[in-house]
Amino acid sequence: MHQNIGRDRSLTIRMAFTFLMLFFVYLLFIGVLIALGVPFMFTLGFAIVMSIFQYYGSDKLVLMATKAKVVTNKEEPALHEIIERLSLIAEIPKPKKIAVMDSHVPNAFATGRNPKNSVVAVTKGLMSKLNKKELEAVIAHELSHIKNRDVMVLTWSSVIVIMAGYLLQMMVFMSIFGGFGGHRRNNDSGQLGMIIMVAFAVTILVYFISQILIMALSRYREFSADLGGAYLTGEPLHLASALTKISSDMNRIPEKDMRQIEHASAFFIIPAIKSNTVAKLFSSHPKVEDRIKKLNDIQKNLDSRKFSNYEPPYKNFRQKK
């Protein structure tokens, strides 16, 4: 029996907290740049332009980075049918774009600024390696991301990192050719070098703080999407099976194929990185074993509810009556 899912309230609170923390980091970064001599209007203008570009162009950037091709209903009728049916059950609009990546790496992702302008993409490797039920489970997981609006967090959070890197380059360039506004033109090279070092250190600090906040949220959002996808299809074990197949294939994929899609690793259902100590430490996803264990728990809860009024422990996930 399909479950008509609601929103994960705990995830919503975590997203709000992450946005708030990133906002403070953003303000701190701008404040330091201004204190170092970067013109205020330049900094503010650049921030606004980058935010607008990121908001309206994020889905196109991800599709370009992964070389995913938008497919019509005639080209992939089975894929469109699954997504349309599950979207109706989840009570969200059918994604505006459905795309397929020409890659052997079995994976999928969702992106977009809101449910009305969302994108779901799958690889050819995923469609060939999973059976229909497993494919439905993976798509249900991605649609849960869209319903929870958590893909927007990854989209906006990258603005800070992009801005930090770009402004650092601009700062070095402007310093070489006369400083910021010319008032540092006659300063000694030692002072200029100190300014660049401070700016570089602040940029690195902003990057790592942002990444820590994003990783903490991203790991939880994957658990939430697993939960949403499981209740959406009513068959958690199919998602567990799909995760097992995808993760086992990941380490057998050639490095060349992995590099083609690693740019969007954080968006995928399983990260497109080789498993090693460093990768696991900085992974945007929880361990597959932990995800499978939770999915098995969900199955037990669903089985128990068939015979009693048992209340599942996932109380933060509100189901509609």
Secondary structure as UniProt FT lines:
FT   STRAND          5..8
FT   HELIX           9..35
FT   TURN            36..37
FT   HELIX           40..66
FT   STRAND          68..70
FT   TURN            73..75
FT   HELIX           77..90
FT   STRAND          97..101
FT   STRAND          108..112
FT   HELIX           115..117
FT   STRAND          118..123
FT   HELIX           124..129
FT   HELIX           132..148
FT   TURN            149..150
FT   HELIX           151..176
FT   TURN            177..178
FT   TURN            181..186
FT   HELIX           189..233
FT   HELIX           236..250
FT   TURN            251..252
FT   HELIX           255..259
FT   TURN            260..261
FT   HELIX           262..267
FT   HELIX           277..281
FT   HELIX           288..305
FT   TURN            306..307
FT   TURN            315..316
FT   STRAND          317..319
//
